[in-house]
Amino acid sequence: MNRVRGFTLIELLVAMFLISIMGAAGFKMLSQINSARGLIADQADRIQSLQRTFYWMAEDITQVIDRPIRSALDANIPGIQFSSEAGALMEFTRGGWTNPAEDVSPTRSSLQRISYSLDGDRFIRSYWYHLDPLDEEPTKRRMLLDGVENLTLRFIDGQGEWKTNWPPLDVEDPGMPRAIEFNFELEDFGTVSRLFALPG
């Protein structure tokens, strides 16, 4: 007579123990994969934000022109100026501001006054609708990048020398710089530098 032999209780307990270990390991691995996927997505978004910021900056700076303006307080402001003391780190005039709706919008110049500033940890691009503004406050403000702990600028003058201010304090009529270097100190990527050449 054949005897039917099943699993003993100990064998079942051992099997359940092994299955639970494998399940826990699989869950931990899945959790790590999801966490890594989230970090990769965050890094990709951050890099995209940097690329978008540098694209906007390149669009502005490669069209800088030497056109001074009169401020709302009737002060003469150079075509490009940098001050670490004022609210706007850098202010300049650029060309190439197209008006695709000029038939229906109020007429305006193709020149545009731009400023870059830091508001807390946010890098802000602002502009005025009119080149010689009637109001000190910019017409529009847009955050380009966050997580900026500090930002410093350097300028290359006509003789190829670095300057930390523009216009330089020791030159009466310096004209326009050849290039501008931006050094961003980011909370996640550390120092990121970009050098932009000016036209001319």
JOKA-V266932 format. One line per field, one symbol per residue. ss: DSSP state (h for helix, s for strand, l for the rest). phi: phi as a letter, one per 20 degrees, with the letter a starting at -180 (. if undefined). psi: psi as a letter, one per 40 degrees, with the letter a starting at -180 (. if undefined). Layout:
ss: ???
phi: ???
psi: ???
This chain:
ss: llllllllhhhhhhhhhhhhhhhhhhhhhhhhhhhhhhhhhhhhhhhhhhhhhhhhhhhhhllsslllsslllllssllssslllllssssssslllllllllllllllllssssssssllssssssslllllllllllssssssllssssssssslllllssllsllllllllllllsssssssslllsssssssslll
phi: .fdeddeeffffffffffffffffffffffffffffffffffffffffffffffffffgfffcfcecfcdffemeedfgbbcbeeefefbcbdcdmefcfdffdegfbfeecedcdbddmddeddcbdfdfdfecffffccbfebdmeeabccccdefendfcecbfffdcfcfmdffbcdddeddfddmecdcddeefn
psi: hhhhhaiidddddddddddddddddddddddddddddddddddddddddddddddddddddeehighiihidefihhidhihhedidhdhhihiafgigefddeiiiiieihhiihihgbehhhhiiididgiehdhidiihhdiifhdihiiiihadeeihieihiidehdgeaiidihhhhhhiddeahhihhhiii.
